[in-house]
Amino acid sequence: RGEMKIRVKSVATGQVTIVDADGALADLHSAIGAALGISASDVRVSLNKKAVLEGEGSLYGDFGLRAGETLWLMDAGDAPAASASAAAAPTGPSAPRPSSGGIPIGQGAAQLASAPPAASAAASERERALDETLACAAAVLESAKASNALEYLTVLLHAVMVEAGFAAQRPEPSGMPAAWRQAPGFYALDYTHTRYSAAAYADTASSPPVAQLKAFGMGEQGAAGPSLLVVQAVVTHAGDSALFSCQLRTHELLDASAIAGELGPEVWAALSTLAAPARFVHQVRVHVVAQLLGQLRASCERPRLVELCGELRAAMLRHLDARSLARVGAVC
């Protein structure tokens, strides 16, 4: 399967490091140790900050990892060791490392040093969130093989969705939703959200809500493609649906040389092609992620008659007249 990019985040410090890993857990330990300057035997990683991954299993098959996913680098006190020989990870912070696209992770630390404490903490949190999103974007770009500006922005859109807790409903090995390239210039991405997982609906008649995104190009045609990427999103859940859309302008977000077609196809694998990363992430969070989360809350947190127990339904329906009962029966 070859190497893929994995993000490793320290539980103790929040530091994010990107490593290349192939098929085995031992190779991942070696890559992390080399990146952080520690022994591979001192590396302890987890998918959920609780259970430490151990053994000789495959990252892909046994542990289900995909490109762009986050592993947690554990400290000695973070989780119980699975065996007596498991060693603790170091607690000290590691040096900031650049992402594969050339945008440094942790790049805002120097500017935050002289800020007031409250403002510095808030700005530091925003900077860390942006850095983590860009780290995810760099990892997915490496695997998704975008070939034009629209695909490039769609892959980055997916990275922001992942950082917001969305998960591809049927992911490809690259981490992108299955069959996301529907047709040239038209892309479809289906997600569930970790807050509304299948386990939460195990005892109900409903299925988890699904967020569906359609992305396509519009506007003036240039060397790199249309000038607009239109994103339409809809939440579907137990009969509910809510559609909204936003537009992303390529000339405001991408490097001018890339838009003009002056660079080769490898430009669509580099995070540095995104000339305005903070603006892009902000636009997606405000116009796509926040809207979807609002629709998910409205759809899932509203009580539903069909999900109530039989005794409670009967008690409620007892207060209806014949005509109202007939109407209820037509829709439930």
C-alpha positions as CSV (number, residue, x, y, z in Angstrom):
1,R,0.0,0.0,0.0
2,G,3.0,2.3,0.4
3,E,3.5,5.1,2.9
4,M,0.8,7.4,4.2
5,K,0.8,10.5,6.3
6,I,-0.2,10.1,10.0
7,R,-0.7,13.0,12.4
8,V,0.7,12.3,15.9
9,K,-0.5,14.7,18.7
10,S,1.0,14.8,22.2
11,V,-1.6,14.4,24.9
12,A,0.7,16.4,27.3
13,T,1.6,19.3,25.1
14,G,-0.8,19.4,22.1
15,Q,2.2,19.4,19.7
16,V,1.3,17.9,16.3
17,T,3.9,16.0,14.3
18,I,3.3,14.5,10.8
19,V,5.1,11.2,10.0
20,D,5.3,8.8,7.1
21,A,4.3,5.3,8.0
22,D,3.9,2.1,6.0
23,G,2.1,-1.1,7.0
24,A,3.3,-2.1,10.5
25,L,2.9,-0.6,13.9
26,A,6.6,-1.1,14.7
27,D,7.5,1.0,11.6
28,L,5.2,3.8,12.9
29,H,6.9,3.7,16.3
30,S,10.3,4.0,14.5
31,A,9.0,7.0,12.4
32,I,7.7,8.8,15.4
33,G,10.9,8.2,17.4
34,A,13.0,9.5,14.5
35,A,10.8,12.6,14.1
36,L,10.9,13.4,17.9
37,G,14.4,12.3,18.6
38,I,13.5,9.5,21.0
39,S,13.8,5.8,21.1
40,A,11.1,3.8,19.2
41,S,10.7,1.6,22.4
42,D,9.6,4.7,24.3
43,V,6.7,5.5,21.9
44,R,3.2,4.7,23.1
45,V,0.3,5.7,20.8
46,S,-3.5,5.5,21.1
47,L,-6.5,6.0,18.9
48,N,-8.7,7.2,21.8
49,K,-6.3,8.4,24.5
50,K,-7.2,5.3,26.5
51,A,-6.0,2.0,25.0
52,V,-2.4,1.9,23.8
53,L,-1.8,0.2,20.4
54,E,0.4,-2.8,20.8
55,G,1.4,-5.9,18.8
56,E,2.6,-6.6,15.3
57,G,-0.6,-5.7,13.6
58,S,-1.1,-3.7,10.4
59,L,-2.0,-0.1,10.6
60,Y,-4.5,-0.4,7.8
61,G,-6.2,-3.8,8.5
62,D,-5.9,-4.4,12.2
63,F,-6.1,-0.9,13.5
64,G,-8.1,0.7,10.6
65,L,-6.0,3.8,10.2
66,R,-6.3,6.0,7.2
67,A,-4.3,8.9,5.8
68,G,-4.8,12.1,7.7
69,E,-6.0,10.5,10.9
70,T,-4.7,11.5,14.3
71,L,-2.9,9.2,16.8
72,W,-2.3,10.4,20.4
73,L,1.2,10.2,21.8
74,M,0.7,9.0,25.4
75,D,2.4,10.2,28.5
76,A,3.1,7.7,31.3
77,G,0.1,8.9,33.4
78,D,-2.4,9.2,30.5
79,A,-3.4,5.6,30.2
80,P,-2.6,2.2,31.8
81,A,0.0,0.3,29.9
82,A,-1.3,-2.9,28.2
83,S,1.7,-4.9,29.3
84,A,4.5,-4.6,31.9
85,S,7.1,-3.9,29.2
86,A,5.3,-0.8,27.7
87,A,7.3,2.3,28.3
88,A,6.1,5.9,28.7
89,A,6.4,8.6,26.1
90,P,8.4,11.7,27.0
91,T,6.5,14.6,28.4
92,G,8.6,17.4,27.0
93,P,7.4,19.4,24.0
94,S,9.0,18.6,20.6
95,A,10.2,21.3,18.2
96,P,7.7,22.6,15.7
97,R,7.8,20.7,12.4
98,P,6.7,22.1,9.0
99,S,3.9,20.4,7.1
100,S,4.5,18.9,3.7
101,G,3.2,22.0,2.0
102,G,5.8,24.3,3.6
103,I,3.4,26.0,6.1
104,P,5.0,25.6,9.6
105,I,2.9,24.0,12.3
106,G,3.0,26.3,15.3
107,Q,4.0,29.3,13.2
108,G,2.1,31.8,15.4
109,A,3.9,31.2,18.7
110,A,6.4,34.1,18.3
111,Q,3.6,36.6,17.6
112,L,1.7,35.4,20.7
113,A,4.5,35.8,23.2
114,S,3.9,39.5,23.9
115,A,0.0,39.4,23.9
116,P,-2.0,39.8,27.2
117,P,-2.7,36.5,29.0
118,A,-6.4,36.1,28.1
119,A,-5.9,37.3,24.5
120,S,-2.8,35.2,24.2
121,A,-4.6,32.0,25.4
122,A,-7.5,32.6,23.0
123,A,-5.2,33.4,20.1
124,S,-3.1,30.4,20.9
125,E,-6.1,28.1,20.8
126,R,-7.2,29.5,17.4
127,E,-3.6,29.1,16.1
128,R,-3.4,25.5,17.3
129,A,-6.8,24.7,15.7
130,L,-5.7,26.2,12.4
131,D,-2.4,24.3,12.6
132,E,-4.1,21.0,13.2
133,T,-6.5,21.6,10.3
134,L,-3.6,22.4,8.0
135,A,-1.7,19.3,9.2
136,C,-4.8,17.2,8.3
137,A,-5.0,19.0,4.9
138,A,-1.4,18.3,4.1
139,A,-1.8,14.6,5.0
140,V,-4.9,14.2,2.9
141,L,-3.5,16.1,-0.1
142,E,-0.6,13.7,-0.1
143,S,-3.0,10.7,-0.6
144,A,-6.0,12.2,-2.5
145,K,-4.0,13.2,-5.7
146,A,-6.0,16.3,-6.6
147,S,-5.5,17.2,-10.3
148,N,-7.0,20.7,-10.5
149,A,-8.1,23.7,-8.4
150,L,-11.6,22.4,-7.7
151,E,-10.4,19.0,-6.5
152,Y,-7.7,20.8,-4.5
153,L,-10.3,22.9,-2.7
154,T,-12.6,20.0,-2.2
155,V,-9.9,18.0,-0.5
156,L,-9.1,20.9,1.8
157,L,-12.8,21.2,2.5
158,H,-12.8,17.6,3.6
159,A,-9.9,18.3,6.0
160,V,-11.9,21.1,7.7
161,M,-14.9,18.8,8.0
162,V,-12.8,16.0,9.6
163,E,-11.3,18.5,12.1
164,A,-14.9,19.5,13.0
165,G,-15.8,15.9,14.0
166,F,-17.3,14.7,10.7
167,A,-16.3,11.3,9.4
168,A,-16.6,10.0,5.9
169,Q,-19.5,7.6,5.7
170,R,-17.5,5.1,3.5
171,P,-13.9,6.3,3.4
172,E,-11.4,5.4,0.7
173,P,-7.8,4.5,1.8
174,S,-6.9,8.1,1.1
175,G,-9.3,9.2,3.8
176,M,-11.7,10.9,1.3
177,P,-15.3,9.7,1.1
178,A,-15.8,6.9,-1.3
179,A,-16.5,7.8,-5.0
180,W,-16.1,11.5,-4.1
181,R,-15.2,12.2,-7.8
182,Q,-18.7,11.8,-9.3
183,A,-17.9,13.4,-12.7
184,P,-15.3,15.9,-14.0
185,G,-15.9,19.0,-12.0
186,F,-18.6,17.5,-9.7
187,Y,-17.8,16.0,-6.3
188,A,-20.0,14.3,-3.6
189,L,-19.0,13.8,0.0
190,D,-21.2,12.0,2.6
191,Y,-20.5,12.3,6.3
192,T,-21.7,11.2,9.7
193,H,-20.7,13.1,12.9
194,T,-19.0,11.6,15.9
195,R,-21.6,13.3,18.2
196,Y,-24.4,11.4,16.5
197,S,-22.8,8.0,15.9
198,A,-24.6,4.7,15.1
199,A,-24.1,3.5,18.7
200,A,-26.3,6.4,20.0
201,Y,-29.1,5.2,17.8
202,A,-28.8,1.5,18.6
203,D,-32.0,1.5,20.8
204,T,-34.1,3.6,18.4
205,A,-35.9,3.1,15.2
206,S,-33.9,5.9,13.5
207,S,-30.6,6.0,11.7
208,P,-27.9,8.5,12.4
209,P,-28.2,11.7,10.4
210,V,-26.1,12.1,7.3
211,A,-24.5,15.3,6.0
212,Q,-24.2,15.3,2.2
213,L,-22.0,17.8,0.4
214,K,-22.1,18.5,-3.4
215,A,-19.3,20.6,-4.8
216,F,-19.0,21.9,-8.4
217,G,-17.5,24.6,-10.4
218,M,-19.2,27.8,-11.7
219,G,-18.2,31.2,-13.1
220,E,-15.6,32.3,-15.5
221,Q,-13.4,29.6,-16.9
222,G,-9.6,30.1,-16.4
223,A,-6.4,28.1,-16.9
224,A,-7.0,26.3,-13.5
225,G,-10.8,25.8,-14.0
226,P,-13.9,27.8,-13.0
227,S,-13.5,30.8,-10.7
228,L,-16.0,29.5,-8.1
229,L,-16.4,26.3,-6.2
230,V,-20.0,26.1,-5.1
231,V,-20.7,23.9,-2.1
232,Q,-24.3,22.7,-1.4
233,A,-24.9,20.9,1.8
234,V,-28.0,19.0,3.1
235,V,-28.7,17.2,6.4
236,T,-31.0,14.2,6.1
237,H,-32.5,12.6,9.1
238,A,-35.8,10.8,9.7
239,G,-37.6,12.7,7.1
240,D,-35.9,16.1,7.7
241,S,-33.8,17.8,5.1
242,A,-32.3,21.3,5.1
243,L,-30.3,22.6,2.1
244,F,-27.9,25.5,2.0
245,S,-25.0,26.6,-0.1
246,C,-21.9,28.8,-0.2
247,Q,-19.3,29.9,-2.8
248,L,-15.5,29.8,-2.5
249,R,-13.6,32.1,-4.9
250,T,-10.5,30.5,-6.2
251,H,-8.7,33.8,-7.0
252,E,-9.1,34.8,-3.3
253,L,-7.7,31.6,-1.9
254,L,-5.1,30.1,-4.2
255,D,-1.7,31.2,-5.4
256,A,-1.9,33.4,-8.5
257,S,0.7,31.4,-10.4
258,A,-1.3,28.2,-9.8
259,I,-4.5,29.9,-11.0
260,A,-2.8,31.2,-14.1
261,G,-1.7,27.6,-15.0
262,E,2.0,28.6,-14.8
263,L,3.0,25.7,-12.5
264,G,2.9,22.0,-13.1
265,P,0.4,19.4,-11.8
266,E,2.4,18.9,-8.6
267,V,1.2,22.2,-7.4
268,W,-2.1,20.5,-6.4
269,A,-0.3,18.3,-3.9
270,A,1.3,21.2,-2.0
271,L,-0.4,23.0,0.9
272,S,1.6,26.1,0.0
273,T,-0.7,26.5,-3.1
274,L,-3.4,27.7,-0.6
275,A,-2.4,31.4,-0.4
276,A,-5.0,32.3,2.2
277,P,-5.3,29.3,4.6
278,A,-6.8,31.2,7.5
279,R,-9.5,32.8,5.2
280,F,-10.3,29.4,3.6
281,V,-10.7,27.6,7.0
282,H,-12.8,30.4,8.4
283,Q,-15.1,30.5,5.4
284,V,-15.7,26.7,5.5
285,R,-16.2,26.7,9.3
286,V,-18.7,29.6,9.2
287,H,-20.6,28.8,6.0
288,V,-20.5,25.0,5.9
289,V,-19.5,23.4,9.2
290,A,-21.5,25.8,11.5
291,Q,-24.6,25.5,9.3
292,L,-24.3,21.7,9.3
293,L,-23.8,21.5,13.1
294,G,-26.8,23.7,13.6
295,Q,-29.0,21.6,11.4
296,L,-27.8,18.4,13.1
297,R,-28.7,19.8,16.5
298,A,-32.1,21.0,15.3
299,S,-32.8,17.6,13.7
300,C,-31.4,15.3,16.4
301,E,-32.3,17.0,19.7
302,R,-35.9,17.5,18.8
303,P,-38.1,14.8,20.4
304,R,-39.7,12.4,17.9
305,L,-43.0,10.6,18.4
306,V,-41.7,7.4,16.8
307,E,-38.7,7.3,19.1
308,L,-40.8,7.5,22.3
309,C,-41.7,4.4,24.2
310,G,-45.1,2.8,23.4
311,E,-46.7,3.8,26.8
312,L,-45.7,7.4,26.4
313,R,-47.0,7.5,22.7
314,A,-50.3,6.0,23.8
315,A,-50.7,8.5,26.6
316,M,-50.1,11.4,24.2
317,L,-52.3,10.1,21.4
318,R,-55.2,9.6,23.9
319,H,-55.7,13.3,23.9
320,L,-56.3,13.5,20.1
321,D,-59.6,13.4,18.3
322,A,-60.4,11.0,15.5
323,R,-59.4,13.4,12.7
324,S,-56.1,14.2,14.4
325,L,-55.3,10.6,15.0
326,A,-55.9,9.9,11.3
327,R,-53.5,12.7,10.4
328,V,-50.9,11.3,12.7
329,G,-51.3,7.8,11.2
330,A,-50.7,9.2,7.8
331,V,-47.2,10.5,8.6
332,C,-45.9,8.2,11.4
